[in-house]
């Protein structure tokens, strides 16, 4: 403990660093941990002799949550702020051309090439063989998160040829590493759009089968300096659960605490209209909280023009197409 002016500061040796905290900050960390463990039953209290300044130091802080949803056909990241029952989406970013199917196709291409090398056979025109190979690859993908090698066995695969092969976790990660880095790029983009740093994130939630790949979770953990993605919910059921809660809110159904939830969503893409020379003039920018409205004054292209067709477009391109 070292004295700094009037207040005392605690010096803590952590790894290769020695950060310093006020006693109130350490107390806040302890209380936040206790709240995380048993927030359904306990509340935060402070001594009656505490000053207003020390009381504010131990107040529960606003939580920022990063959600990564990597499904079969898309990958998106969202940044949310949670305070009481208000869920505010700060930013969202996605890639509709990146999904779990891309990883499946990479595995399929690997085994198709191996079949060509080993048996001099091209099975790409055999729909039945390709369908069976896809099923095997879909099973091998999650298996490689728990074992270091996954086997693929098809008998017969094509023209009485029995195909037996395997792929290691290391090879799998090597083949798909560029997809994993695209995922991290989306996370960086959503943090930048939301004007937050890694240290501002309280929790990381991974949703979808591909987000549970061991290497993906490892990269996320390293990206957030050791913060482990949450495991409190089944990642395959999270989206359905959230959709059910939102449906109940919109329909006015009684669902206990769910009825008090307020979701402030954002526009995932900019909205605008076509103006002169096919230019898309954006009126509502991406990540703008919705519902909202925007007003802008335009003039007609031709003098004394009596009417005009207003075409609305969605996207980030400068031109309408």
N, C-alpha and C positions, 0 to 999 in steps of 0.2 A: 504494500500500500504506500503510495507516495502522495504528498500534499501538493495540490495545484491551486494556488491562490487560497480561496476559502473552502472550496469543495474538495473532497477526497476522491482520488482516482485509483482504481484497482488495475494492476498490471498483471496480465495473464500470459503465461508462456504456452503457445499453441503451435505445434509443428515448428516451422522455422520463423514464426512471427511472434511478436509480443504486443498484441493490441491492448489498449487501455480503455476501461469503461468506468462510468460513474456507478456507484452502488445501486442507484435506482434502475439503471439499465440492466444490471445483472439480475435484480429482482424481477424486472419485467420479463427477461428471458425465462426465468424459472416459472413464473406464472403462466406464460404463454405455453410452455411445455405441459404444465398441469392441466391447462384448459384443453389442449389438444387431446390429452389422454382421457379426461373425464368431463368435457364441457357440457354434457347433457345433465350433469348433477350438481356441478359446482359453479360458483361465481367468483369474481376477483374482488378482494377486499384489501383495504389498507388501514393502518392504524389511525385512530381518531385524532392523534396529535400531528399527523403529517400536514405539511403546508400544501397550498394549491399547486405549487410547482412540482413537488414530489408526487402528488396524486396524478398529475398529468403524465408523469413518466411511466406509471404502471398501468395506464389505460390500455385496454386491448386495441391493437393497431388494425388498420384496414389491411385485409389480406389480398394479395395479388396472386392469381392462379393462372398458370399457362397450361392450356389444353392442347394436346396433339392427337389428332384423329387421323389414323392411317388405315383406311378401309381397302376394299378390293379394287375400287376404281378411282379413288381420289385420296389426296393427302392435304390436310389443312391444319393450321395452328391458330389458336385464338387466345387473346389476353384479356382476362376478366379481373375486375375488382369486386370484392365481396365485403359488404358492411351491413351488419344486422341482416335483414331479409332482402336487401337490394343487390342484384347481380348486374353489374354494368360491364358490357363488352367494350373494351377500349380500342382494340384493333383485331383484325383478322387477315390472314393471308393463306392462299391455297394454290394447289396445282392439280387441275383436273386431268392431267395426263400422267400422273404418277399414282400408282396403286399397287396393291398386293399382287395383282395379276402380272405386273411387270416383273416381279421377282419370280413368280411361277414360270413365266415365259423364259426367263434367264436359265432356270434350272432345266426346263425342257430342252432348250437349245444345247445345253451342256451334254445331256444324255443322247440327244440326236446325233451330235458330232461324234460322241464316243461309239455309238452304234455304227456309224459310217466307217470309223477307223478299225473297229474290231471285226465287223461282219460284212463290210462293203455293202451295206444296205441303207437306202434312203427311205425312212418310214413316214416322211412328211405328207405323202399322198395317201397313206393308209389312215383313214379317219378313226377307225376303231382302235388302232394301235396308239395313235396320238391322244385319244381320249383316255385310254387306260394309263398312258404315261403321265398325263396331266394329273390324274387322281393320285398317282404315286408321289408325284412331286409336291402336291398340296399337303400330303401327309408327312413328307420328309422335311418340309420347311419348319413347322413348329417343333419337330423332333430334334432338330439341330440346336435348339436352345437348351436342351437338357442332356444331350449326348454329343460326343465329339465326332461321330460318324453315323450316317443314315444309309440304310440299304434300300435299293430299288430292285424289285424282282418281278419280272413279267414272263410268264410261261403259258403258252408261247407268245412272243411279241409279234412276230411277223414271219409268215411262211415257215412254220414249225421251228423257228429259232427261239430258244429260251434266252432271255436277257437278264443277267444278274450283274449288278454293279453297285457302287456306293459313292458317296461324296462326303468329304470331311468338312467340319465346321469352318476350318481355315480357308478352304477352297471356296466354300459358299460365301463367306464374308468378302473374299477377294473379288468374286464375280459381281457382287451386289453393292460394293462399297460406294460407287458413284450415286446410287439411289439413296443410301444413308446420308451422304453429304448434302444432297438436295433437301432432305428432311431438315437437317441442321440449318440450311440456308433460310428455310421458311421460318424457323424459330427466330433466327437473327433478324429477319425482316419484320416480324410482328413485334419484337421488342423495340426495334427502331421506330416503327410507326406509332407504337404506344408510348414512346419517349420514356422507356424504363430500362434499367440495367439488370444484369443477372442477379445482383444482390437484392433487388426489389421483389423478386419472386418468392412467395411463401411456399407454394406447392406446385408440383408438376404432375399433371394427370395425363396418362397415355391411354388412348382408346383405339380399339381395332386390333385385329390379329397381327398385322405387320409391325405395329408399334410395340409388340411384346417380344420381338426378336431380341435375343440376348445382346447382340452387338449394338442394336439401336438403343436399348436401355443403357448400355455401357457408355455410348457416346453422349447420351443425354446427361448421364451422371457426371461425366468428365466436363461437359460444357457448363454445367451449373455448379462446378467446383465441389462435387461430392454429394449433391442433393439427389436422393433416390426418388424416382417416380412413385406416386402413390399406388398402393395395392389394396385399398379398402373396398373396391368394387370390382365385379367381374367386368373386364374390358369389353367383352362381347355383348354385355347387357346394358352398358352405361347409356348409349344413345337411345335405346328403347325406353329406358327408365326416364331419361330427361324428356323425351317426347310425350310420355304418358303424363308427367307432371305438368308440362306446358299445356297439353290438351285439357287437363282437369281445370287449370287456371282459366283458360279461354272459355270453357263451357260453364264455369261457375260451380263446379262440383266441390263438395266439402272434402278436403284432404288434410285436415289438421294444420300443421305448420306450412304446408305447401300453398295454402290459400293466402298466406301473407307474403309470398315471394313476389318480387317485382323484377322483371327482366328488362334491362335497357339494352337493346341490340343495336348493331350498326349496319350500314349498307356495305356489303362485301365488295361491290364494284361501283364505280362512279356512274351517275345518271346524267344524261345530257341530251341536247337536241341537235339536229343537223342544221348548220348555217351555211353561209356562202362557200362555194367550191367544195362542198362535201365535208367541211370541217365539223367535228363534234365539239360543241361548246358545252362544257360540264357545268351543271347547275348544282348538283349534290355530289360532293366529293366522297371518295371511298373512305370508309371508317367514320362517316358522319352518323351520329346517334339518330336513330329513327324511332318514332315517326317525326318527320320534319318537313319543312317546305322552304323553297327558295324563290326569290323574285329577281328578275333581270329584265331590262328594257331592250327591245330589239326594234329595228326598222325594217320595212319591206325592201326587197331587192330591186324592185322596179317602181318608179314613181307612179302614184295613183293606183297602185295595186289594191284590189278590193278584198282578196282572200288569199290564204296561204295554208299549205298542208304542213303541219308540225309533226315531225317524226322523232320519236324518243328512242335513244340508244343507251346501251349499257356496256361499260368496259373502260379500259384505260388508253385506248388508241387515240391518237390525235384526229384521225379521219374516221368516218362513220363505218368503214369496213376494214 
